[in-house]
């Protein structure tokens, strides 16, 4: 605690903090951990507003998830956010006030801060914010590496604060030894020919089964294409590693009717193969996993933050629905240009050696990536990685070294409240 109590905040004329973000990963990994820390320090005397900007990365359930948390005094949906940004609607604010950008197009945060004449802050894990640096009083970054990248792009060091990654505060701590499992090794050509134990004739009792989790996405249009691929992959993986526990994790952010339409035709076959389909958040699904299969996106940062060894798959089936940052996404949604999306994806892939965010940020391949593989090939790669414990340990050690310590959400909350309460109540209009 830092002394920010409700009486102090009441005397400061009911200050207001606006958080701008959208997307399931941003809400769960950044917005909720930071908002909890702000509430812990400020109580209900602080007005906490969540503004959801229009976003191609949104699942459509972010408002409901945020409302369920009980943290926010007001939630502004995407259409009203657009009206606010264009000056077509109003939003009463207590003073002093500040804005924190945690996701979505930076234009909305810049525009809202300018319109309401309030200081803006941002959390950034990529160098994209460098072009907008003058719009933000302070930019919170997860690591010294990102700080160095931004400095190289012209961001003043005084504007940067290395806070760590709030996702670490969102994810549960792994309990026990995540590698203390039993996975038999093949002794012959048949996939069913396994020998218990590691040496001698006496079998060794297992501590637990190895757990493999396939993350099926949190956006409906991706889920509809990805789940069938994961179902086929899970079936092949069970046959290659029959003693492994295999779960396909389906996001609770997805509408129930959409899930049933996609999962229903597969349910009986998956059950017969001993494969579980679970409605779980990414955090819950990967908490005790030994290996995760996922696609590029914010989930790659979540597995990195835990950390847990993962195989990142770039399936060609998603090329027509993969979202892009900024204006390009909306241009490619125009009917005459929709057919160009696959070509743009292929061009991007040729220009960028890595797709997983941890690899892009590190500038090297920490998480293994496979591109356009069949379910059989993906399963074979996953089975090989599952049995290669030294390699998985090496991956997790590299991820842990780059993740930094927990406590980022608290550090960001401290900085925000300190800056907010240092401003006179009349400042900013």
C-alpha positions as CSV (number, residue, x, y, z in Angstrom):
1,X,0.0,0.0,0.0
2,X,1.2,3.5,-0.7
3,X,-1.2,5.6,1.4
4,X,-3.9,6.2,-1.3
5,X,-7.0,6.0,0.9
6,X,-10.5,6.9,0.1
7,X,-10.5,10.1,2.2
8,X,-7.5,11.4,0.3
9,X,-9.1,10.7,-3.0
10,X,-12.4,12.3,-1.9
11,X,-10.5,15.4,-1.1
12,X,-9.0,15.3,-4.6
13,X,-12.5,16.0,-6.1
14,X,-13.3,12.4,-7.1
15,X,-10.6,11.9,-9.7
16,X,-11.3,9.8,-12.8
17,X,-9.2,7.2,-14.6
18,X,-10.2,6.2,-18.1
19,X,-8.8,2.8,-19.3
20,X,-8.9,2.3,-23.1
21,X,-8.6,-1.3,-24.3
22,X,-10.4,-4.1,-26.2
23,X,-9.8,-7.7,-27.0
24,X,-10.0,-10.8,-24.7
25,X,-6.2,-10.9,-24.1
26,X,-6.0,-7.3,-23.2
27,X,-9.0,-7.3,-20.9
28,X,-7.9,-10.5,-19.0
29,X,-4.1,-9.9,-19.1
30,X,-3.8,-6.2,-18.6
31,X,-7.1,-4.4,-17.8
32,X,-8.3,-6.5,-14.9
33,X,-5.0,-6.9,-13.1
34,X,-4.2,-3.2,-13.2
35,X,-7.8,-2.2,-12.3
36,X,-7.8,-4.5,-9.3
37,X,-4.6,-2.9,-8.1
38,X,-6.1,0.6,-8.6
39,X,-9.2,-0.3,-6.7
40,X,-7.1,-1.9,-3.9
41,X,-5.4,1.5,-3.4
42,X,-8.1,4.0,-4.3
43,X,-11.3,2.3,-3.2
44,X,-14.6,3.5,-4.7
45,X,-13.8,7.2,-4.3
46,X,-12.0,7.0,-7.7
47,X,-14.2,6.8,-10.8
48,X,-12.9,4.0,-13.0
49,X,-14.1,4.0,-16.6
50,X,-13.4,1.4,-19.2
51,X,-13.7,2.5,-22.8
52,X,-13.9,-0.3,-25.4
53,X,-12.7,1.1,-28.8
54,X,-13.7,-0.6,-32.1
55,X,-11.2,-3.4,-32.6
56,X,-10.6,-6.2,-35.1
57,X,-9.2,-8.2,-32.3
58,X,-12.3,-8.1,-30.1
59,X,-14.4,-11.2,-29.4
60,X,-17.6,-9.3,-28.6
61,X,-17.8,-10.5,-25.0
62,X,-15.3,-8.0,-23.5
63,X,-18.1,-5.8,-22.1
64,X,-19.8,-8.7,-20.3
65,X,-16.5,-9.9,-18.8
66,X,-15.6,-6.4,-17.6
67,X,-19.0,-5.9,-16.1
68,X,-18.9,-9.2,-14.3
69,X,-15.6,-8.1,-12.6
70,X,-17.5,-5.3,-10.7
71,X,-14.4,-3.1,-11.0
72,X,-15.8,-0.3,-13.2
73,X,-18.2,2.5,-12.6
74,X,-18.9,2.8,-16.3
75,X,-18.2,0.8,-19.4
76,X,-18.3,2.6,-22.8
77,X,-19.1,0.2,-25.7
78,X,-17.3,0.5,-29.1
79,X,-20.0,2.5,-30.9
80,X,-20.1,5.1,-28.2
81,X,-16.3,5.2,-28.1
82,X,-16.3,6.1,-31.8
83,X,-18.9,8.9,-31.2
84,X,-16.8,10.2,-28.3
85,X,-13.7,10.3,-30.4
86,X,-15.5,12.1,-33.2
87,X,-16.9,14.7,-30.8
88,X,-20.5,13.5,-31.3
89,X,-21.1,12.5,-27.7
90,X,-20.1,13.7,-24.3
91,X,-18.7,12.0,-21.2
92,X,-18.9,13.6,-17.7
93,X,-15.5,13.3,-16.0
94,X,-14.5,14.1,-12.4
95,X,-11.3,16.1,-12.0
96,X,-8.4,15.5,-12.0
97,X,-8.6,12.8,-14.7
98,X,-6.1,10.7,-16.7
99,X,-6.2,8.1,-19.4
100,X,-4.4,4.8,-19.7
101,X,-4.1,3.0,-23.1
102,X,-3.9,-0.7,-22.7
103,X,-5.1,-1.9,-26.1
104,X,-6.8,-1.1,-29.4
105,X,-5.8,1.5,-31.9
106,X,-3.7,4.2,-30.4
107,X,-5.7,6.8,-32.4
108,X,-8.7,6.5,-30.0
109,X,-6.6,7.1,-26.9
110,X,-4.8,10.0,-28.5
111,X,-8.1,11.5,-29.6
112,X,-9.9,11.0,-26.3
113,X,-7.1,12.5,-24.2
114,X,-6.9,15.5,-26.5
115,X,-10.6,16.0,-26.5
116,X,-10.9,15.9,-22.7
117,X,-7.6,17.7,-22.1
118,X,-6.2,15.1,-19.8
119,X,-2.8,13.4,-19.6
120,X,-2.4,10.0,-21.3
121,X,-0.3,7.0,-20.3
122,X,0.2,3.8,-22.2
123,X,1.4,0.3,-21.8
124,X,3.3,-1.0,-24.9
125,X,5.0,-4.3,-25.7
126,X,5.8,-3.5,-29.3
127,X,7.6,-0.5,-30.9
128,X,4.4,0.7,-32.6
129,X,3.8,3.3,-29.9
130,X,7.0,5.1,-30.9
131,X,5.2,7.0,-33.6
132,X,2.7,8.4,-31.1
133,X,5.2,9.0,-28.2
134,X,4.4,12.7,-27.8
135,X,0.8,11.9,-27.0
136,X,1.7,10.0,-23.8
137,X,3.2,11.5,-20.7
138,X,4.7,8.1,-19.7
139,X,4.9,4.8,-21.5
140,X,5.0,1.6,-19.4
141,X,7.0,-1.3,-21.0
142,X,7.4,-4.9,-19.9
143,X,11.2,-5.2,-20.3
144,X,14.5,-3.3,-20.8
145,X,14.6,-4.8,-24.3
146,X,11.4,-3.1,-25.3
147,X,12.6,0.1,-23.7
148,X,15.8,-0.1,-25.8
149,X,13.8,-0.7,-29.0
150,X,11.7,2.4,-28.3
151,X,14.7,4.5,-27.4
152,X,16.3,3.5,-30.7
153,X,13.1,4.8,-32.4
154,X,13.3,8.2,-30.8
155,X,11.4,7.8,-27.5
156,X,13.0,9.7,-24.8
157,X,14.3,7.6,-21.9
158,X,12.5,9.9,-19.4
159,X,9.2,9.0,-21.0
160,X,9.7,5.3,-20.4
161,X,9.1,3.2,-17.3
162,X,10.0,-0.5,-17.2
163,X,7.1,-1.9,-15.1
164,X,7.2,-5.6,-16.2
165,X,4.3,-7.5,-17.7
166,X,0.9,-7.4,-15.9
167,X,0.0,-10.7,-17.4
168,X,2.2,-12.3,-14.8
169,X,-0.2,-11.0,-12.1
170,X,-3.1,-12.3,-14.1
171,X,-1.7,-15.9,-14.5
172,X,-1.8,-18.3,-11.6
173,X,1.5,-19.5,-10.2
174,X,2.4,-23.0,-11.3
175,X,2.3,-25.5,-8.4
176,X,4.9,-28.2,-7.9
177,X,7.1,-29.5,-10.6
178,X,5.4,-29.1,-13.9
179,X,7.7,-31.7,-15.4
180,X,7.1,-34.5,-12.8
181,X,4.9,-36.7,-15.1
182,X,5.0,-40.1,-16.6
183,X,5.2,-40.6,-20.3
184,X,6.3,-44.0,-21.6
185,X,8.9,-44.2,-24.3
186,X,8.3,-46.3,-27.4
187,X,10.2,-49.6,-27.5
188,X,9.1,-50.8,-31.0
189,X,7.5,-49.8,-34.2
190,X,3.9,-49.9,-32.9
191,X,2.5,-46.8,-31.3
192,X,0.9,-49.1,-28.7
193,X,4.2,-50.8,-27.8
194,X,5.3,-49.0,-24.6
195,X,7.4,-49.9,-21.6
196,X,6.7,-48.5,-18.2
197,X,9.6,-47.1,-16.3
198,X,13.0,-45.8,-17.3
199,X,15.4,-48.6,-16.5
200,X,15.3,-52.2,-15.4
201,X,12.3,-54.5,-15.4
202,X,10.3,-53.0,-12.6
203,X,7.8,-50.3,-13.7
204,X,8.0,-46.9,-12.1
205,X,4.7,-45.5,-10.7
206,X,3.7,-42.4,-12.5
207,X,3.4,-39.1,-10.7
208,X,0.9,-37.7,-13.2
209,X,0.2,-37.8,-16.9
210,X,1.7,-35.3,-19.2
211,X,-0.9,-32.7,-20.1
212,X,-1.1,-31.2,-23.6
213,X,-3.5,-28.3,-24.2
214,X,-4.6,-27.0,-27.6
215,X,-5.9,-23.4,-27.4
216,X,-8.8,-23.0,-29.8
217,X,-9.0,-19.2,-30.0
218,X,-11.3,-16.6,-28.4
219,X,-12.7,-15.0,-31.7
220,X,-15.5,-16.8,-33.3
221,X,-14.4,-16.6,-36.9
222,X,-11.0,-18.1,-36.0
223,X,-12.5,-20.7,-33.7
224,X,-14.8,-22.0,-36.4
225,X,-11.7,-22.8,-38.6
226,X,-9.2,-23.7,-35.9
227,X,-11.2,-26.2,-33.9
228,X,-11.6,-28.9,-36.6
229,X,-7.8,-28.7,-37.2
230,X,-7.1,-29.0,-33.5
231,X,-9.6,-31.9,-33.2
232,X,-7.8,-33.8,-36.0
233,X,-4.4,-32.9,-34.4
234,X,-5.5,-34.1,-31.0
235,X,-6.7,-37.4,-32.3
236,X,-3.3,-38.0,-34.1
237,X,-1.4,-36.9,-31.0
238,X,-3.3,-39.3,-28.7
239,X,-2.3,-42.1,-31.1
240,X,1.4,-41.0,-31.1
241,X,1.4,-40.4,-27.3
242,X,-1.4,-42.5,-25.9
243,X,-0.4,-41.9,-22.2
244,X,-0.7,-38.1,-22.6
245,X,-3.7,-36.2,-21.4
246,X,-4.9,-34.1,-24.3
247,X,-7.4,-31.2,-23.8
248,X,-8.8,-28.8,-26.4
249,X,-9.5,-25.6,-24.5
250,X,-12.5,-23.5,-25.8
251,X,-12.6,-19.9,-24.6
252,X,-15.6,-18.9,-22.3
253,X,-15.6,-15.7,-24.3
254,X,-17.2,-17.5,-27.3
255,X,-21.0,-17.7,-27.6
256,X,-22.4,-21.0,-26.4
257,X,-24.4,-21.6,-29.6
258,X,-21.4,-21.0,-31.8
259,X,-19.4,-23.5,-29.7
260,X,-22.1,-26.1,-29.9
261,X,-22.3,-25.8,-33.7
262,X,-18.6,-26.4,-34.1
263,X,-17.9,-28.8,-31.3
264,X,-21.1,-30.9,-31.5
265,X,-20.1,-32.9,-34.6
266,X,-16.8,-33.8,-33.0
267,X,-17.8,-34.5,-29.4
268,X,-18.5,-38.3,-29.7
269,X,-15.3,-39.0,-31.6
270,X,-13.1,-36.9,-29.3
271,X,-14.6,-38.6,-26.3
272,X,-14.0,-42.0,-27.8
273,X,-10.3,-41.1,-28.3
274,X,-10.0,-39.9,-24.7
275,X,-9.7,-36.2,-25.6
276,X,-11.3,-33.6,-23.3
277,X,-13.0,-30.4,-24.6
278,X,-13.1,-27.8,-21.8
279,X,-14.5,-24.3,-21.6
280,X,-11.6,-22.6,-19.9
281,X,-9.8,-19.3,-20.0
282,X,-6.3,-19.4,-21.3
283,X,-4.9,-18.8,-17.8
284,X,-6.8,-21.8,-16.4
285,X,-6.1,-24.0,-19.3
286,X,-2.3,-23.6,-19.3
287,X,-1.7,-23.4,-15.6
288,X,-0.7,-27.0,-15.3
289,X,0.1,-27.8,-18.9
290,X,3.4,-29.5,-19.9
291,X,2.9,-28.5,-23.6
292,X,0.6,-25.9,-25.3
293,X,-0.3,-25.7,-28.9
294,X,-1.5,-22.3,-30.0
295,X,-1.6,-19.9,-32.9
296,X,0.1,-16.4,-33.1
297,X,-1.5,-13.8,-30.9
298,X,-1.7,-12.7,-27.3
299,X,-1.8,-16.3,-26.1
300,X,1.8,-16.7,-27.1
301,X,2.6,-14.0,-24.6
302,X,0.5,-15.7,-21.9
303,X,2.4,-19.0,-22.3
304,X,5.6,-17.0,-22.3
305,X,4.7,-15.2,-19.1
306,X,3.8,-18.4,-17.2
307,X,6.1,-19.9,-18.7
308,X,5.2,-23.1,-20.4
309,X,6.8,-24.7,-23.5
310,X,4.6,-24.3,-26.5
311,X,4.4,-25.1,-30.2
312,X,3.1,-22.1,-32.3
313,X,1.3,-23.2,-35.4
314,X,0.6,-21.0,-38.4
315,X,-2.2,-22.9,-40.2
316,X,-2.9,-21.9,-43.8
317,X,-6.7,-22.3,-43.0
318,X,-6.5,-19.1,-41.0
319,X,-4.9,-16.9,-43.7
320,X,-8.3,-15.5,-44.8
321,X,-9.3,-14.4,-41.4
322,X,-6.1,-13.4,-39.6
323,X,-6.6,-9.8,-38.4
324,X,-4.1,-7.0,-39.0
325,X,-3.1,-4.0,-37.0
326,X,-4.5,-0.5,-37.8
327,X,-6.2,0.7,-41.0
328,X,-5.0,-2.2,-43.1
329,X,-7.5,-4.5,-41.5
330,X,-10.5,-2.3,-42.4
331,X,-9.2,-1.8,-45.9
332,X,-9.0,-5.5,-46.5
333,X,-12.6,-6.0,-45.3
334,X,-13.8,-4.0,-48.3
335,X,-15.5,-6.4,-50.7
336,X,-13.3,-5.6,-53.7
337,X,-10.1,-6.2,-51.6
338,X,-11.0,-9.3,-49.5
339,X,-9.2,-11.6,-51.9
340,X,-6.0,-9.8,-51.2
341,X,-5.8,-10.8,-47.6
342,X,-4.1,-14.1,-48.2
343,X,-1.5,-12.4,-50.4
344,X,-0.9,-9.8,-47.7
345,X,-0.4,-12.6,-45.1
346,X,2.1,-14.4,-47.3
347,X,4.0,-11.1,-48.0
348,X,4.1,-10.4,-44.2
349,X,5.4,-13.9,-43.5
350,X,8.2,-13.5,-46.0
351,X,9.3,-10.2,-44.4
352,X,9.0,-11.4,-40.8
353,X,11.0,-14.4,-39.8
354,X,8.9,-15.0,-36.6
355,X,5.1,-14.9,-36.0
356,X,5.0,-15.6,-32.2
357,X,5.3,-12.4,-30.2
358,X,7.9,-13.7,-27.8
359,X,10.1,-14.6,-30.7
360,X,9.6,-11.3,-32.4
361,X,10.4,-9.4,-29.3
362,X,13.4,-11.5,-28.5
363,X,14.6,-11.4,-32.1
364,X,15.2,-15.2,-32.0
365,X,13.2,-18.4,-32.0
366,X,12.4,-19.2,-28.4
367,X,9.1,-20.9,-29.1
368,X,9.2,-23.4,-32.0
369,X,7.0,-22.4,-35.0
370,X,5.5,-24.6,-37.7
371,X,3.8,-23.2,-40.8
372,X,1.0,-24.7,-42.8
373,X,1.4,-28.3,-41.6
374,X,-1.2,-31.1,-41.7
375,X,-2.7,-32.4,-38.5
376,X,-0.5,-35.4,-38.7
377,X,2.7,-33.3,-39.0
378,X,1.6,-31.0,-36.2
379,X,0.9,-33.9,-33.9
380,X,4.3,-35.5,-34.8
381,X,6.1,-32.2,-33.9
382,X,4.1,-31.9,-30.7
383,X,4.8,-35.5,-29.7
384,X,8.6,-35.1,-30.3
385,X,8.6,-31.9,-28.2
386,X,6.6,-33.6,-25.5
387,X,9.2,-36.3,-25.2
388,X,12.2,-33.9,-25.3
389,X,12.2,-32.7,-21.7
390,X,15.6,-31.0,-21.9
391,X,14.4,-28.9,-24.9
392,X,11.1,-27.9,-23.1
393,X,13.1,-27.0,-20.0
394,X,15.4,-24.8,-22.2
395,X,12.4,-23.1,-23.8
396,X,10.8,-22.3,-20.4
397,X,14.1,-21.1,-19.0
398,X,14.5,-18.7,-21.9
399,X,10.9,-17.5,-21.5
400,X,11.4,-17.0,-17.8
401,X,14.6,-15.0,-18.3
402,X,12.7,-12.6,-20.6
403,X,9.5,-12.3,-18.6
404,X,10.8,-10.5,-15.5
405,X,9.3,-10.4,-12.0
406,X,5.6,-10.2,-11.0
407,X,4.1,-7.1,-9.6
408,X,3.8,-5.0,-12.8
409,X,0.1,-4.3,-12.2
410,X,0.8,-2.8,-8.8
411,X,3.8,-0.7,-10.1
412,X,1.6,0.7,-12.9
413,X,-1.2,1.5,-10.5
414,X,1.2,3.3,-8.1
415,X,2.6,5.4,-11.0
416,X,-0.9,6.3,-12.3
417,X,-2.3,7.3,-8.9
418,X,0.8,9.2,-8.0
419,X,0.5,11.2,-11.3
420,X,-3.2,11.6,-10.9
421,X,-3.1,12.9,-7.4
422,X,-0.2,15.3,-8.1
423,X,-2.4,17.3,-10.4
424,X,-4.7,20.1,-9.1
425,X,-8.4,19.2,-9.3
426,X,-9.0,22.0,-11.9
427,X,-6.2,20.9,-14.2
428,X,-7.2,19.8,-17.7
429,X,-10.5,21.6,-17.7
